[in-house]
Amino acid sequence: MGKPEFVNSMEMRVRRNLEVDPSQDEQLGIAVTFIGLRLVKEARAPLPLWRFSQRLAAEAGVRSSADLARLSDSVKLLLIKTNHPRLAVTQSSSTPGVGYVYDRADPETWPVKSSR
C-alpha cells in the first residue's frame, strides 16, 4: 500500500521549498535533528517555529530564497515527516510559520498547555 496523497503532497512541498532532492531526505532529517536538538537545548525552552527555522538555516549556512513563513512551513513539514523520538513540533495550526519546536525528552522545553 502506497503513501496517502496528502503525505506525498507534503513531501513535495518540503522539497520544493528547501530545494532538496528526494535522495537527500534521510541525510537532511539527520542534520536537522542534530542541529535542532542543540538549538532547543541552548534555548532551554520551546522555540517558536519561525525563530527555530531562522537559526536552523543560519547554523546550516543555508541562504533560503523562501520567505520566513514558507521556510518555517517547510521545516515544520520536515520535522513531522522525520518523526524523531525527541525533536518535535506542535501541530495545533496549519498556518505557515506557527508552532513550537521542543525536545520530547526534556520537560523544560515542552510548550505550555492552556488549562482551557
GUDRENGU-126165 format. One line per 4 residues: for each residue x, y, z of N, C-alpha, C. Coordinates in Angstrom, 1 decimal, decimal comma. Example, Ala and Ser with C-alpha at 12.3 -4.5 7.8 and 13.67 -1.06 7.14 Angstrom:
! GUDRENGU-126165
13,2 -5,7 7,8 12,3 -4,5 7,8 13,2 -3,3 7,8 | 12,8 -2,2 7,1 13,7 -1,1 7,1 12,9 0,0 7,9
END
This chain:
! GUDRENGU-126165
0,8 -1,2 0,0 0,0 0,0 0,0 0,9 1,2 0,0 | 0,6 2,2 -0,9 1,4 3,4 -1,0 1,0 4,4 0,1 | 1,8 5,5 0,0 1,5 6,6 1,0 0,2 7,4 0,6 | -0,5 7,9 1,6 -1,6 8,7 1,2 -1,2 9,9 0,4
-2,1 10,4 -0,4 -1,8 11,5 -1,3 -1,3 12,8 -0,6 | -1,9 13,1 0,6 -1,5 14,3 1,3 -0,1 14,2 1,8 | 0,4 12,9 2,1 1,8 12,8 2,5 2,7 13,1 1,4 | 2,4 12,5 0,2 3,2 12,8 -1,0 3,2 14,3 -1,3
2,0 15,0 -1,1 1,9 16,4 -1,3 2,8 17,2 -0,4 | 2,8 16,8 0,9 3,7 17,5 1,9 5,1 17,3 1,6 | 5,5 16,1 1,2 6,9 15,8 0,8 7,4 16,7 -0,3 | 6,5 16,8 -1,3 6,8 17,7 -2,5 7,0 19,1 -2,1
6,1 19,6 -1,2 6,2 21,0 -0,7 7,5 21,2 0,0 | 7,9 20,3 0,9 9,2 20,4 1,6 10,4 20,5 0,6 | 10,4 19,5 -0,3 11,5 19,5 -1,3 11,5 20,8 -2,1 | 10,4 21,3 -2,6 10,3 22,5 -3,4 10,8 23,7 -2,6
10,3 23,8 -1,4 10,7 25,0 -0,6 12,1 25,0 -0,1 | 12,7 23,8 0,1 14,1 23,7 0,6 15,0 23,3 -0,5 | 14,5 23,1 -1,7 15,3 22,7 -2,9 16,1 21,4 -2,5 | 15,4 20,4 -2,1 16,0 19,1 -1,7 15,6 18,0 -2,6
16,6 17,3 -3,0 16,4 16,1 -3,9 15,9 15,0 -3,0 | 14,9 14,1 -3,5 14,4 13,0 -2,7 15,5 12,1 -2,1 | 16,6 12,0 -2,8 17,7 11,1 -2,3 18,4 11,7 -1,1 | 18,1 12,9 -0,8 18,8 13,6 0,3 17,9 13,6 1,6
16,7 13,1 1,5 15,7 13,1 2,6 16,3 12,7 4,0 | 16,9 11,5 4,0 17,4 10,9 5,2 18,5 11,7 5,8 | 19,5 12,2 4,9 20,6 13,0 5,4 20,1 14,3 5,9 | 19,1 14,9 5,3 18,5 16,2 5,8 17,9 16,0 7,1
17,1 14,9 7,3 16,5 14,6 8,6 17,5 14,5 9,7 | 18,5 13,8 9,4 19,6 13,6 10,5 20,2 14,9 10,8 | 20,5 15,7 9,8 21,2 17,0 10,1 20,3 17,9 10,8 | 19,0 18,0 10,4 18,0 18,9 11,1 17,9 18,4 12,6
17,8 17,1 12,8 17,7 16,6 14,2 18,9 17,0 15,0 | 20,0 16,7 14,5 21,3 17,0 15,2 21,4 18,5 15,6 | 21,2 19,4 14,6 21,3 20,8 14,9 20,1 21,3 15,8 | 18,9 20,8 15,4 17,7 21,2 16,2 17,7 20,8 17,6
18,2 19,7 18,0 18,2 19,3 19,4 19,2 20,2 20,2 | 20,3 20,6 19,5 21,2 21,5 20,1 20,6 22,9 20,3 | 19,9 23,4 19,3 19,3 24,7 19,4 18,2 24,7 20,5 | 17,4 23,7 20,7 16,4 23,6 21,7 17,1 23,5 23,1
18,2 22,7 23,2 18,9 22,6 24,4 19,5 24,0 24,9 | 20,1 24,7 23,9 20,6 26,0 24,2 19,5 27,0 24,7 | 18,4 26,9 24,1 17,3 27,8 24,5 16,7 27,5 25,8 | 16,7 26,2 26,2 16,1 25,7 27,4 14,6 26,1 27,5
14,0 26,1 26,4 12,6 26,4 26,3 12,1 26,0 24,9 | 10,8 25,9 24,7 10,3 25,6 23,3 10,6 26,8 22,4 | 11,1 26,6 21,2 11,4 27,6 20,3 10,3 27,9 19,4 | 9,9 29,1 19,2 8,9 29,4 18,1 9,4 28,9 16,8
8,5 28,3 16,0 8,9 27,7 14,8 9,7 28,7 13,9 | 9,2 29,9 13,7 9,9 30,8 12,8 11,3 31,1 13,3 | 11,5 31,3 14,6 12,9 31,5 15,2 13,8 30,3 15,0 | 13,2 29,1 15,2 13,9 27,8 15,0 14,4 27,7 13,6
13,5 28,0 12,7 13,8 28,0 11,2 14,9 28,9 10,8 | 14,8 30,1 11,4 15,9 31,1 11,1 17,2 30,6 11,6 | 17,3 30,1 12,9 18,5 29,7 13,5 19,0 28,4 12,8 | 18,1 27,5 12,4 18,5 26,3 11,7 19,2 26,6 10,4
18,6 27,6 9,6 19,1 28,0 8,3 20,5 28,6 8,5 | 20,6 29,5 9,6 21,9 30,1 9,8 23,0 29,1 10,2 | 22,6 28,2 11,1 23,5 27,1 11,5 24,0 26,3 10,4 | 23,1 26,0 9,5 23,4 25,1 8,3 24,1 25,9 7,2
24,2 27,2 7,3 24,8 28,0 6,3 24,0 28,1 5,0 | 22,6 28,0 5,2 21,7 28,0 4,1 21,1 29,4 3,9 | 21,2 29,9 2,7 20,5 31,1 2,4 19,3 30,8 1,6 | 18,1 30,8 2,2 16,9 30,4 1,5 16,3 31,5 0,8
15,9 31,3 -0,4 15,2 32,3 -1,2 13,7 32,4 -0,7 | 13,3 31,4 0,1 11,9 31,4 0,5 11,7 32,4 1,6 | 10,5 33,0 1,7 10,2 33,9 2,8 10,1 33,1 4,1 | 10,1 33,8 5,2 10,2 33,1 6,5 9,0 32,2 6,8
7,8 32,6 6,4 6,7 31,7 6,5 6,8 30,4 5,7 | 7,3 30,5 4,5 7,5 29,3 3,7 8,6 28,5 4,2 | 9,6 29,1 4,7 10,7 28,3 5,2 10,3 27,6 6,5 | 9,5 28,3 7,4 9,0 27,7 8,6 8,1 26,5 8,3
7,2 26,7 7,3 6,3 25,7 6,9 7,0 24,5 6,4 | 8,1 24,7 5,6 8,9 23,5 5,2 9,6 22,8 6,3 | 10,1 23,6 7,2 10,8 23,0 8,4 9,8 22,2 9,2 | 8,6 22,7 9,4 7,5 22,1 10,2 7,2 20,7 9,5
7,0 20,7 8,2 6,7 19,5 7,5 7,8 18,5 7,5 | 9,0 19,0 7,5 10,2 18,1 7,6 10,2 17,4 9,0 | 10,0 18,2 10,0 10,0 17,7 11,4 8,9 16,6 11,6 | 7,7 16,9 11,0 6,6 16,0 11,1 7,0 14,7 10,3
7,6 14,8 9,2 7,9 13,7 8,3 9,0 12,8 9,0 | 10,0 13,5 9,6 11,1 12,8 10,2 10,7 12,0 11,4 | 9,7 12,6 12,1 9,1 11,9 13,3 10,2 11,3 14,2 | 11,1 12,2 14,6 12,1 11,8 15,5 11,6 11,6 16,9
12,1 10,6 17,7 11,5 10,3 19,0 11,7 11,5 20,0 | 12,6 12,4 19,8 12,9 13,5 20,7 12,5 14,9 20,1 | 13,0 15,2 18,9 12,7 16,5 18,4 11,3 16,6 17,8 | 10,5 17,5 18,3 9,1 17,5 17,8 8,6 19,0 17,6
7,5 19,1 16,9 6,9 20,4 16,6 5,5 20,3 16,9 | 4,9 21,4 17,5 3,5 21,4 17,7 2,7 21,5 16,4 | 1,6 20,9 16,3 0,8 20,9 15,1 -0,6 21,5 15,3 | -0,7 22,4 16,2 -2,0 22,9 16,6 -2,6 23,8 15,5
-1,8 24,2 14,5 -2,3 25,1 13,5 -1,7 24,8 12,1 | -2,5 24,9 11,1 -2,0 24,7 9,8 -1,4 26,0 9,2 | -1,5 27,1 9,9 -1,0 28,4 9,5 0,6 28,3 9,3 | 1,1 28,7 8,2 2,5 28,6 8,0 3,3 29,4 9,0
4,3 28,8 9,5 5,2 29,5 10,5 4,7 29,5 11,9 | 3,6 28,8 12,2 3,1 28,8 13,5 3,4 27,4 14,2 | 3,9 27,5 15,4 4,2 26,3 16,1 5,4 26,5 17,0 | 5,7 25,5 17,8 6,9 25,5 18,7 7,7 24,2 18,5
9,0 24,3 18,5 9,8 23,1 18,4 10,4 22,8 19,8 | 10,4 21,5 20,2 10,8 21,2 21,6 11,4 19,8 21,6 | 12,0 19,4 22,7 12,6 18,1 22,9 11,6 17,3 23,8 | 11,0 16,2 23,2 10,1 15,4 24,0 10,7 14,8 25,3
12,0 14,7 25,3 12,6 14,1 26,5 13,0 15,1 27,6 | 12,8 16,4 27,3 13,2 17,4 28,3 11,9 18,3 28,6 | 11,3 18,0 29,7 10,1 18,8 30,1 10,3 20,3 30,1 | 11,5 20,7 30,4 11,7 22,2 30,4 11,5 22,8 29,0
11,6 22,1 28,0 11,4 22,6 26,6 10,0 22,4 26,1 | 9,1 21,7 26,9 7,8 21,5 26,4 7,0 22,8 26,3 | 6,1 22,9 25,3 5,3 24,1 25,2 4,3 24,1 26,4 | 3,9 25,2 26,8 2,9 25,3 27,9 1,5 25,0 27,4
0,8 24,2 28,1 -0,6 23,9 27,6 -1,5 24,7 28,5 | -2,5 25,3 27,8 -3,5 26,1 28,4 -4,4 25,2 29,3 | -5,0 25,7 30,3 -5,9 25,0 31,2 -7,3 24,9 30,6 | -7,5 25,6 29,5 -8,8 25,7 28,9 -9,0 24,6 27,8
END
